């Protein structure tokens, strides 16, 4: 388990209008590393600002979470938006490939 930034609850309390991108690891087609090491347990969740596409936080419960959270933290520090992280090309087979699928699953926006 690895986290960075705000939780969904904290982001809402801070007045952000949020969007959530979340997906169980077992459903992430673009994460072959989890299948290679035979560990598809967990979930990846991103908290995004609905207006700016800024990554406000993430919680990763997955194989290699302790490593891939660093990519999310770096993106947050340098203002890389969720769309940019989603559209990037990642080395194959790595767990960061999951960003392509997970960040394409926006499940709701506050009004």
N, C-alpha and C positions, 0 to 999 in steps of 0.2 A: 504494500500500500504506500502510495506517495501522493502528497498534495502540495499545491502551491496556490497562493492568492486567496481570494474570497470563496466561501461556500455560497450556495444558492441563497440561503437564508441571510447571510451577511450582506450579499450584494443587494438584495431587496431592501433590507433595513437601511442601507446606505443610500437608497433612493434610485438605484439603477432599474431601468426597464430591461429585463433579462430574457435571453433565449437560452435554451438548454440543448446540448448535443450529448447524447448518451447511447451507449450500445454495449450489450454483453460481449465479452471477448469471444465466446463460442460462435457468435454471429458475424464477426468481423472477417470477411473474406480476404481482405487485403492485409492480413496479419499472419503470414505463413509461419513465422517463427514459433508462435504458440502451438501450432500443429506439429512442427518439427520436434519440439521438446515435449510434446504430448501433455501440455498444460493449458487448457482453454478455459480455466476458471476465471471468474472476475468480471469487471465492468470498467468502462472508461466514461467519465463524465466531464464535460466542459461547461463552464458558466460564462456566457458571452453577453456583452452589452448590446441590446437590440438595435440601438441607434448607430453605434460606431463600429460594430463588429470587433471591438476590443475584447481580448481574452481576459476576463476578470479573475478566473481561477480554474483549477482542474483537480480532479481526484481520480487517480489511476490505481486500480486493483487488478494487477495482471503480472504475468511474467515480464521481467525487465522494467517494471514500473520505476524502480530506483534509478535507472539510467535514463529512461525516456522523459521523465519529469524535467530533467535538465534542459531539454529542447524546448519544452513549454515555458519554463522560467526564462530562458534566453529570449524567446519570442515576446514574452510579456515585457521584459526590461527594455527591449528595443522597438516596441510599438508595432510588432508584426501582427497583423490582423488574422482572425480565424480563417478567413477565406484564403489568405496567402499560405498559411500552414497547411490547410486542406489541399491546396493545388500543387504543393511542392512534390518533387520526385525524391524518393528515399531509397537508400541502398536495399537490395533484395538479397536474402531474406532477413529483414529486421523487424523489430516491434514497432518502430516509428512509422512503418507503412500503414499502421492502423489509423493514423491521423486522417488519411484520405477518406476512409469510410466513416469514421465516427463524426468528423466535422461536417459531413454531408447529411447528418440525421437531426437537423434542428426539429425539436419536438413541440416547442411552444414559445410564444412571445407574450409578455404581459401587455395589457392595454392601459 
